[in-house]
Each structure stands twice: as C-alpha cells, then as structure tokens.
C-alpha cells in the first residue's frame, strides 16, 4: 500500500512538473513601450526619415535634409549653367523664386522673357527621380510642367515632352531640363529645349 502511495505521489509530482513546463513554454513575453532616455538613440536619423513620405526638410522620400543623403539622378544632358536653349539659341537664365504648396512652383527670367516650372504633388523637389515633362495643369508626383514666355519671338510655349532633374548644391536647387520640346504658335515651329538653372 505504501508503495502505491509513493507511486501516486511521484506521478502527481511529474504531472505538476509537466504542467509547469507546458505553461512556461506557452507563455509569451509581453513588451511595454517606453520613452527613450535623453542619452539613448533608437535610429540614426529623425523619425520622419522612416515614414515613407517626403516631409520635414527632406529633398526626396525619406532622404536629404536631416535624413540620409538622396540618391541623385544624373541628367542625361549637360546644358550650359544658368541658361535655357531654345532651338540653337542660348538665353541667360536666373531662378528667382520658389513656392511650396500642393505643387512646387519655381520661377525666373531668361533674356527676353520669363519661365515657370511646376513640380507635381510634392512640397519639396525630389532629387531621386527624373520628372516627366507634360503639358498639363494636373500633375502627378513624378511629373512637371515648364512654360517659357517672352511675348515676342516665341510667345508662350508649354513644353510637351522631356525630362527634368533636380539637384542641390550648397543649399541651392538646380533644375536641368533635357530633351524638351515646345511649339510656338507665333512661328508655327517646334523647338528643342534644354536648360540648367540655379535657384536661390
């Protein structure tokens, strides 16, 4: 009888031990969030550099400004600095202003007229893409429009094609227009347009 009690006691202990092991193994550790101390660092860059949006002082999506440097797309053409080429005629050009909004608008002057460049759907120019130039008032985030207007030789010309590139040097944006094309209703001709303009 004593032997049976000992066996029963041993089995109970084994069952209890097995229950404890199963319970411990099936438990998941709960984690609680806490604020970092002033001397702790969670990431190399500020939090807005990881949210998949172009915000803060970023010049591309999660890059530029306080974030990691952007991968800058290299223009496919090399026009003269601060100039606009209309056909084979170079005009000196100066970027004078830029306005943030639902679109980013950059304006300036060239010898004989003025120009307006609109970048679609972004608060800041994106250095990591080549914008497609289209003749439209509604622009997606990878599209741009370019208007040249001199009221004289060519009148108002909206570029219908081409690519536009943005870079930043010493805190200043540079816009490069490659393979652009525009039609002048005054001369009834199409013109190849390239340009490279720095902005303040």
Secondary structure as UniProt FT lines:
FT   HELIX           2..26
FT   TURN            38..39
FT   HELIX           47..50
FT   TURN            56..57
FT   TURN            61..62
FT   TURN            65..66
FT   TURN            81..82
FT   STRAND          83..86
FT   TURN            87..88
FT   STRAND          89..99
FT   STRAND          104..110
FT   TURN            111..112
FT   STRAND          113..119
FT   TURN            120..121
FT   TURN            127..128
FT   STRAND          131..133
FT   TURN            141..142
FT   STRAND          143..149
FT   STRAND          156..169
FT   TURN            170..171
FT   STRAND          172..184
FT   TURN            185..188
FT   STRAND          189..198
//
